[in-house]
Amino acid sequence: MKTETASPRYRALDTWSSEDILETMLEGQMAAVAAVAPALPAIAAAADAAAERLARGGRLIYVGAGTSGRIGVQDGVELTPTFNWPKDRLIFLLAGGDLSLMESIEGAEDDSEAAEREIVAAGIGKDDVVLGLAASGGTPYTVAALRRARALGALTIGVANNAGTAILEASAHPVLLDTGAEIIAGSTRMKAGTAQKAMLNLFSSLLMIRLGRVYEGQMVDMQASNKKLVLRSERMLRQLTGCGSDAARAALEKADGNVKLAILILRGRSPEEARTALAAAGGHLRKALEG
């Protein structure tokens, strides 16, 4: 297993100068991001397939243990404030439960029965998307969750940093991030974790674009939950429509802060007409504007 292999190159690492150690670790981080490039076709296929399920009302479920589980949570929690992804359509299944976000829960990653119970308890079905992550590719908890979810008809996506592993085999859409040996042997929070985070950044952002939550490169479904984001909403409206600040604020007020509705209102629709047009377009602003 490459991620557990001790490389002869780093055998005397602790005798190197601090600058040399940092330079080598930085090179490893850059190589980790580069390792995502060969997986782009697999990531694109997974995101497109996931968008089809989620467009029908499905949920996005992140599954993992330890570092991989925490990275999944970090990605998922950002989808609500950034893209207004509904909280009730986002689930995190972590080996050892929520406590594992802050401390290591010994033995939890080996509990495959717990994973199966949690998948069933979540009511996973055919419109759901289950994304499992594990550097090793063989974490029993994550493998069991993916297999059970697939048996229940969910779309499964497996992300691993070792080829030929159970997580990749258990998934309809396997994504291999071949990061190789870690500079500190087995410390997969380093290269493997960086590659997973980069992959999730790409996957979830593409997914939200395909679901119509991005228009003209702007986060038009963003939740304006503080003063900074209210100002960002107004700025988006000015940039996208050419309106002035007063018109932007008035449109946002009529649209209850919804940027997409505000754009349609500024294009001459009433609030009711704007809501109807956006719903008919499946939430895609470009389609609503063209309709």
Backbone torsions as a table, in degrees:
resi	resn	phi	psi	omega
1	MET	NA	116.0	-171.9
2	LYS	-58.9	-40.2	-176.0
3	THR	-66.7	-16.7	179.7
4	GLU	-101.8	-4.5	-175.9
5	THR	-74.4	135.6	174.6
6	ALA	-88.7	119.2	-178.1
7	SER	-84.9	131.3	177.3
8	PRO	-58.1	-26.7	-178.0
9	ARG	-60.0	-30.9	-173.9
10	TYR	-107.7	15.7	-174.0
11	ARG	-60.8	-36.1	-179.1
12	ALA	-102.9	25.6	-175.4
13	LEU	-51.6	-40.8	-175.4
14	ASP	-70.5	-8.8	177.8
15	THR	-96.6	-7.3	-177.6
16	TRP	-75.8	164.0	173.8
17	SER	-70.0	157.0	-179.6
18	SER	-60.3	-40.0	-180.0
19	GLU	-64.9	-39.4	178.8
20	ASP	-66.5	-40.0	178.0
21	ILE	-62.4	-47.1	-179.6
22	LEU	-63.1	-41.2	179.8
23	GLU	-62.0	-41.3	179.4
24	THR	-67.0	-42.1	178.6
25	MET	-66.1	-37.2	177.0
26	LEU	-64.0	-41.5	175.7
27	GLU	-58.1	-39.6	178.8
28	GLY	-64.3	-39.6	178.4
29	GLN	-64.6	-41.2	178.6
30	MET	-65.8	-38.9	177.4
31	ALA	-66.0	-33.8	179.0
32	ALA	-63.8	-43.7	177.8
33	VAL	-65.0	-40.8	179.2
34	ALA	-62.1	-28.7	-179.4
35	ALA	-67.2	-14.3	178.5
36	VAL	-76.1	-26.9	-174.1
37	ALA	-55.7	-47.1	179.5
38	PRO	-63.0	-18.4	-178.2
39	ALA	-91.3	-0.4	-175.8
40	LEU	-56.7	-43.0	177.6
41	PRO	-60.6	-39.7	179.0
42	ALA	-67.7	-39.1	178.9
43	ILE	-65.1	-43.3	179.4
44	ALA	-62.0	-44.7	179.9
45	ALA	-63.7	-40.5	179.5
46	ALA	-65.0	-43.5	-179.3
47	ALA	-65.8	-41.5	179.6
48	ASP	-64.4	-42.2	178.6
49	ALA	-66.4	-39.9	179.5
50	ALA	-64.4	-40.1	-179.2
51	ALA	-60.5	-37.5	179.1
52	GLU	-62.4	-43.6	-180.0
53	ARG	-67.9	-46.3	-175.9
54	LEU	-68.7	-29.5	177.3
55	ALA	-65.5	-20.4	178.0
56	ARG	-89.8	4.9	177.6
57	GLY	103.9	9.0	-178.5
58	GLY	-71.8	174.7	-178.6
59	ARG	-113.1	156.2	177.4
60	LEU	-106.0	122.7	-175.2
61	ILE	-120.7	122.4	175.3
62	TYR	-98.4	133.7	-179.5
63	VAL	-128.5	135.4	176.9
64	GLY	-177.2	175.5	178.0
65	ALA	-133.1	146.5	175.3
66	GLY	58.5	-135.6	-177.4
67	THR	-55.4	-45.9	-177.8
68	SER	-62.8	-39.6	177.9
69	GLY	-64.0	-42.2	-179.7
70	ARG	-66.0	-38.1	178.3
71	ILE	-64.6	-39.3	177.3
72	GLY	-61.9	-43.5	178.8
73	VAL	-63.3	-42.6	-179.5
74	GLN	-58.4	-40.2	178.8
75	ASP	-69.8	-48.0	-173.3
76	GLY	-65.3	-40.2	-175.7
77	VAL	-66.4	-22.0	179.9
78	GLU	-76.6	-15.2	-174.9
79	LEU	-70.5	-29.2	-179.3
80	THR	-72.3	-53.6	178.8
81	PRO	-68.8	-31.3	-175.6
82	THR	-81.0	-42.3	-174.3
83	PHE	-122.0	5.7	-178.4
84	ASN	58.8	34.7	175.8
85	TRP	-69.5	130.1	-174.3
86	PRO	-61.3	133.9	-179.7
87	LYS	-62.8	-31.3	-178.5
88	ASP	-78.5	0.6	175.8
89	ARG	-115.9	25.9	-179.9
90	LEU	-136.4	123.7	-177.3
91	ILE	-130.6	141.1	174.6
92	PHE	-120.1	123.6	175.1
93	LEU	-112.9	111.0	-176.0
94	LEU	-118.0	134.0	175.6
95	ALA	-60.8	120.7	-177.7
96	GLY	92.9	-1.9	177.3
97	GLY	78.9	-170.0	-175.3
98	ASP	-61.3	-29.0	-179.6
99	LEU	-59.9	-27.0	-178.0
100	SER	-68.5	-10.9	174.6
101	LEU	-67.1	-28.2	-173.6
102	MET	-112.6	-16.4	178.3
103	GLU	-153.0	160.9	-179.5
104	SER	-77.9	129.9	177.4
105	ILE	-105.2	102.8	-173.2
106	GLU	-61.1	131.7	175.1
107	GLY	82.4	-10.2	-176.2
108	ALA	-63.4	-35.3	-176.9
109	GLU	-69.1	-14.3	179.5
110	ASP	-92.7	-3.2	-174.1
111	ASP	-87.1	80.9	-179.4
112	SER	-67.6	-31.8	179.7
113	GLU	-65.8	-38.4	177.3
114	ALA	-62.3	-40.7	179.7
115	ALA	-61.8	-44.2	179.8
116	GLU	-64.5	-41.7	178.0
117	ARG	-60.9	-42.2	-177.4
118	GLU	-69.1	-35.4	176.2
119	ILE	-64.3	-45.5	179.6
120	VAL	-65.8	-43.8	-179.2
121	ALA	-62.3	-30.4	179.1
122	ALA	-77.1	-6.7	179.1
123	GLY	67.1	36.8	-177.6
124	ILE	-60.1	134.1	-178.1
125	GLY	-140.2	-167.9	-169.2
126	LYS	-68.5	-21.0	179.1
127	ASP	-93.0	-2.4	-177.9
128	ASP	-87.0	154.5	177.8
129	VAL	-120.4	120.5	-178.2
130	VAL	-112.4	119.9	-176.6
131	LEU	-114.5	115.3	-178.9
132	GLY	-109.7	137.8	-178.9
133	LEU	-125.6	137.9	173.4
134	ALA	-163.2	125.7	179.6
135	ALA	-59.4	-46.2	-177.9
136	SER	-66.0	-33.3	-175.8
137	GLY	85.3	1.9	-176.7
138	GLY	-130.5	11.5	-178.4
139	THR	-57.0	116.5	-174.1
140	PRO	-55.2	-41.7	-179.6
141	TYR	-58.3	-48.7	-175.9
142	THR	-71.9	-40.3	178.0
143	VAL	-60.6	-46.3	-178.8
144	ALA	-63.3	-39.7	179.3
145	ALA	-63.2	-43.9	-179.4
146	LEU	-65.8	-43.9	-179.3
147	ARG	-63.5	-42.3	-180.0
148	ARG	-67.8	-41.0	178.9
149	ALA	-63.7	-40.3	179.5
150	ARG	-66.1	-38.7	178.2
151	ALA	-64.1	-28.0	179.6
152	LEU	-87.1	2.1	174.9
153	GLY	96.5	0.4	-179.9
154	ALA	-72.4	156.4	171.4
155	LEU	-78.8	128.8	-177.5
156	THR	-115.9	136.0	178.2
157	ILE	-127.0	124.4	-178.8
158	GLY	-116.6	131.2	-179.1
159	VAL	-118.7	124.3	-179.1
160	ALA	-143.4	160.2	-179.7
161	ASN	-108.5	9.5	175.1
162	ASN	-130.9	134.2	-178.3
163	ALA	-73.5	156.2	174.2
164	GLY	65.6	31.0	-175.4
165	THR	-107.5	166.4	-170.8
166	ALA	-64.6	-35.5	-179.2
167	ILE	-64.8	-39.7	177.6
168	LEU	-67.2	-39.0	179.9
169	GLU	-68.3	-31.9	-175.5
170	ALA	-80.9	-6.8	-171.3
171	SER	-108.8	144.5	174.2
172	ALA	-68.8	-31.2	178.6
173	HIS	-126.0	90.0	177.9
174	PRO	-80.2	138.3	177.9
175	VAL	-126.0	111.0	179.7
176	LEU	-96.8	125.8	174.7
177	LEU	-114.2	93.1	-171.2
178	ASP	-83.6	87.0	-176.5
179	THR	-92.0	-8.7	176.2
180	GLY	71.5	-160.7	-176.8
181	ALA	-68.4	143.9	176.5
182	GLU	-83.0	151.1	178.3
183	ILE	-62.8	-40.6	169.4
184	ILE	-103.0	108.7	-168.9
185	ALA	-50.5	126.7	176.4
186	GLY	81.3	-3.3	-178.5
187	SER	-85.1	77.2	-172.3
188	THR	-75.6	-0.7	171.6
189	ARG	-70.9	-11.8	-177.4
190	MET	-87.7	-103.3	-174.3
191	LYS	-62.5	-47.0	-178.3
192	ALA	-62.2	-44.3	-179.7
193	GLY	-65.4	-40.2	178.4
194	THR	-62.7	-44.0	179.4
195	ALA	-64.0	-39.8	178.3
196	GLN	-63.5	-43.3	179.6
197	LYS	-63.2	-43.9	178.9
198	ALA	-62.7	-42.0	179.7
199	MET	-62.5	-43.7	-179.4
200	LEU	-67.1	-37.0	174.8
201	ASN	-55.0	-46.4	-178.7
202	LEU	-68.4	-48.3	-175.9
203	PHE	-60.7	-53.3	-174.3
204	SER	-70.0	-33.3	177.4
205	SER	-67.9	-44.2	176.0
206	LEU	-61.6	-40.3	179.4
207	LEU	-59.6	-45.6	-179.8
208	MET	-67.5	-34.2	174.8
209	ILE	-62.9	-46.0	-179.1
210	ARG	-65.7	-24.5	179.2
211	LEU	-90.8	8.4	174.3
212	GLY	80.9	20.1	-176.8
213	ARG	-98.0	9.7	174.8
214	VAL	-135.5	136.1	178.2
215	TYR	-139.1	128.5	-179.9
216	GLU	52.7	37.0	178.7
217	GLY	72.6	15.7	-178.0
218	GLN	-116.8	150.1	-179.0
219	MET	-83.4	71.4	-171.4
220	VAL	-73.3	-7.0	175.0
221	ASP	-103.4	7.0	-178.1
222	MET	-56.9	144.8	174.3
223	GLN	-86.6	119.0	178.1
224	ALA	-83.6	78.3	-170.4
225	SER	-96.5	-1.2	176.2
226	ASN	-150.8	174.7	-174.9
227	LYS	-60.4	-40.4	-180.0
228	LYS	-59.8	-43.0	-177.3
229	LEU	-75.8	-28.9	173.2
230	VAL	-62.5	-44.3	178.0
231	LEU	-64.7	-36.5	177.9
232	ARG	-65.3	-39.2	177.6
233	SER	-60.6	-45.3	178.9
234	GLU	-62.6	-41.8	179.6
235	ARG	-63.8	-40.4	177.4
236	MET	-59.5	-45.6	-179.3
237	LEU	-61.2	-43.3	179.9
238	ARG	-62.9	-42.3	-178.5
239	GLN	-69.1	-38.0	-174.3
240	LEU	-84.6	-21.8	-176.9
241	THR	-121.8	-16.2	-177.2
242	GLY	79.5	9.9	-179.4
243	CYS	-77.0	168.2	176.3
244	GLY	-88.2	174.9	-176.6
245	SER	-62.5	-41.9	-178.8
246	ASP	-64.0	-43.5	179.7
247	ALA	-65.0	-37.9	179.2
248	ALA	-63.3	-46.3	-179.5
249	ARG	-64.2	-40.4	-180.0
250	ALA	-65.1	-42.1	179.9
251	ALA	-66.6	-40.8	178.5
252	LEU	-64.0	-36.6	177.8
253	GLU	-64.2	-43.3	178.1
254	LYS	-65.7	-30.3	-177.0
255	ALA	-94.1	10.0	-178.2
256	ASP	54.8	36.7	176.5
257	GLY	85.0	-2.1	-178.3
258	ASN	-81.0	114.9	-175.2
259	VAL	-63.6	-42.3	-178.2
260	LYS	-62.8	-44.3	177.2
261	LEU	-64.4	-39.3	-179.8
262	ALA	-62.5	-38.1	178.1
263	ILE	-63.7	-43.9	178.5
264	LEU	-64.6	-37.7	177.4
265	ILE	-63.9	-43.0	178.5
266	LEU	-66.5	-20.3	176.6
267	ARG	-89.0	6.9	172.5
268	GLY	106.5	2.4	178.4
269	ARG	-86.6	149.7	169.6
270	SER	-75.3	162.3	178.2
271	PRO	-55.3	-40.2	179.8
272	GLU	-66.6	-44.1	178.2
273	GLU	-63.3	-38.6	179.9
274	ALA	-64.0	-44.4	179.4
275	ARG	-63.5	-42.7	-180.0
276	THR	-63.7	-44.5	-178.9
277	ALA	-64.9	-40.7	-178.9
278	LEU	-68.9	-39.7	177.6
279	ALA	-64.1	-41.7	-179.8
280	ALA	-65.1	-27.4	179.7
281	ALA	-90.2	9.0	179.7
282	GLY	65.4	27.4	179.2
283	GLY	86.2	0.3	-178.9
284	HIS	-88.4	111.0	-176.2
285	LEU	-61.6	-41.8	-178.1
286	ARG	-60.0	-42.9	178.3
287	LYS	-65.1	-40.2	-180.0
288	ALA	-64.6	-38.2	179.4
289	LEU	-68.9	-32.7	-178.6
290	GLU	-82.4	-17.6	-175.5
291	GLY	-78.7	NA	NA
